[in-house]
Amino acid sequence: MAYLKNSAVNLLNVHFALFALGMNGAGVFFVVFLLKAGVPMPLVFASIALTVMVRFLARPLVLMIAPRTGLKRLVAVGTTICGLQYLWLAEVHGVDLNLLAFCLTAAIGDTFYWTSYHAYFASLGDLEHRGHQIGAREALGALAAILGPLLGGWALITFGPLVAFGAATVVHVLAAIPLLGTPDVSVARSVRGVFRTALPSVMLFAADAWLCVGYVFVWQIALFLSLGESFSAFGVALALAALVGAISGLILGKHIDAGRGGRAVWLTFASVVTVTLFRVFSTDSAALAVIANALGALAGCLYIPTLMTAVYNQAKRSPCPLRFHVATEGGWDIGCAAASVGAAGLSALGAPLAAAILMSLAGMVLILVVLRGYYASESAADDELIEAQQSAVT
């Protein structure tokens, strides 16, 4: 287990496990909570679009601040602001100022956190163990995803949203503590050529966001409605899915690190498409919806290491990982905003949720094309290295 010898990545994964606990205790409920709080479904999707577009506009702030602070402080600050959004969420009652405050706070927190976190993880991790390290992170995140929805759903029913979401805020603040033991990563004030090299990953993140809207946000609403709009049943369904993910989490990383990324791409594509189609036909059945949700977690264990191994390795090789992820996160915002507007339009026209879920497959097709190109080039580079080493020996 050589990949566990990187203590900085281990601490960063502990941080992410705590962050994921808060996120899964509150963040996974946000679309269904907004619906339950009286926000019309088209405006739920519109609020997602608003949040990500504010993120897109605010992201240059990260490049202005990062050279002065380094990445570690940005991750810590982003963690805390992400937690504060839940205090606004708890007070939402229909379309009101609290909803606007929630969207704006979520946008600022996500802007600082995810951009700097991805760059930080890419910088601290190891190229040769990337799949394993992402797999370990996702396994810890899956454990948090088991406890988070159970505790969050129970707290929402027992104590109400202010206590439930307030507890998630506290967990987010605690998530900054493991960062005290990690090294900082400095950011240059000016670097050229980053955004051009980031283009393939920008396309990946835009496609991932398009997929995410239907595969995650729309699906969560469909699952919630199929379970009778019960927060506790919804939390149990999410926890069951996370348990499936925890059992399967470390498998694919080994295949990617062993040079079988190309095979993993096809396996990932097939699994995500299969689960998406299953979800399309499961929106009217609680039992089938719970099964489809659990299968989604298994597909996620294939999908995330395959996608993020490619992105993180390209980021580490780039002239500036932070600027690289500013570009990729910008792509994610654009893809998410476009898909959210599409989902809002379909909802306003009275289309079934299955239509918006099916729409997500377009993103998976683009992901397949880009990832095949990445892993094919990696395989070719490995072959060239082996041939050069053999020539040197002879």
C-alpha positions, 0 to 999 in steps of 0.5 A: 500500500505505497499510496498510503505513505503520502501523509499529506494526501492521507490528511487531506482525505481525512479532511474530505471525509469530514467535509463529506459528512457535513455535505451529506448531512445537509447538502444532499437534502438541498434540492428536496428541501427547497421543494418541500419549503415551497419553491416551485420545481422550475425555480429549484432548477433555476436556483442551481443555475443562478448559483453556478453562474455566480460561481463562474463570475466570482472565480477570478477572485481566487486567482487574485487571492491565491498568490498571497495566501497559498492553496491551504488557506483557500481550502480552509476558508472555502470549507467554512463558507460552504458550511455557512450556506446551510444556515440560510437554507434552513430559513428558506420559505418559498421564493424569498431573500433567504433563498437568494442568500443561500444561493449567493453563499453557496456560490462563494463557498464553492468557488473558493473550496472546489477550485482550490481543493482540486488544485491542492489534491492534484499538487499533493498526490502522486501520479503513479498512485492517483487512482488508489488515492482517489479510491481511498478518498471516495471510500472515506467519502462513502462512509461519511455518505452512509452516516450523513443522510441517516443523521440528517434525515433523523435530525430534520424530522426530530429537531427541524432544519435549523438544528439539522443544518446548523450541525452540518455547519459545525462539521464543516468548520471541524473539517478544516482541522486536518489541514493544519498538518498538511503543507502549503502549496504556493501559487505563482502570480503569473503563468502562461499557457495553462488554459490552453492545456486545460481544454480537454479537462474543461470539456470533461467538467462541462460534460460532467456537470451536464450529466450531474444535473439529470443524474443527481439533482433531477434524480434526487427529486424523483427519488424523494417524490417516489418515497412520499416526500419523506426526509427519513426515507430519503436519507435511508435510501441515500445511506443504502446507496453509500453502503454499496459505494463503500463496499466497492470503492477501492476496486477500480483505482487499482485497475487505473494505476495498473494501466487499464484506464482504457478498459475502465472508460468503457466499463464506466460508460456502460454502467452509467448509461445502464443506471440512467436508463434504469432510473428513467423507468423507476420514477414511479416505483419506490422499490425500483427507485431505491434499487436504481439509487443504490446502483448509481453509487456502484457506478459512481465508484467506477466513474469518479476514479476514471474521470478524476485520475485523468483530470488530476494527472493533467493538472499536476503536469500543467504549469499551474494546477490552480489556474488549471482548475479555475478553467475546469471549474468554469467549464463545470459551471457552464455545463451545469447552468445550461443543463439546469436551465434545460431542466427548468424549461422541461419542468415548466412545460410539464414534462416528466422528470424522466425526460430531464434524467434522460437528457444527462446521457449527452454528457456521458457521450462526450466524457467517453470521447475525451477520456478514451483520447486521454487513456490512449495517449497515456498508454502510448506514452508508457509504451514509448518509455518501455521501449526506451528503457529496453533500448538503453539496456541493450 
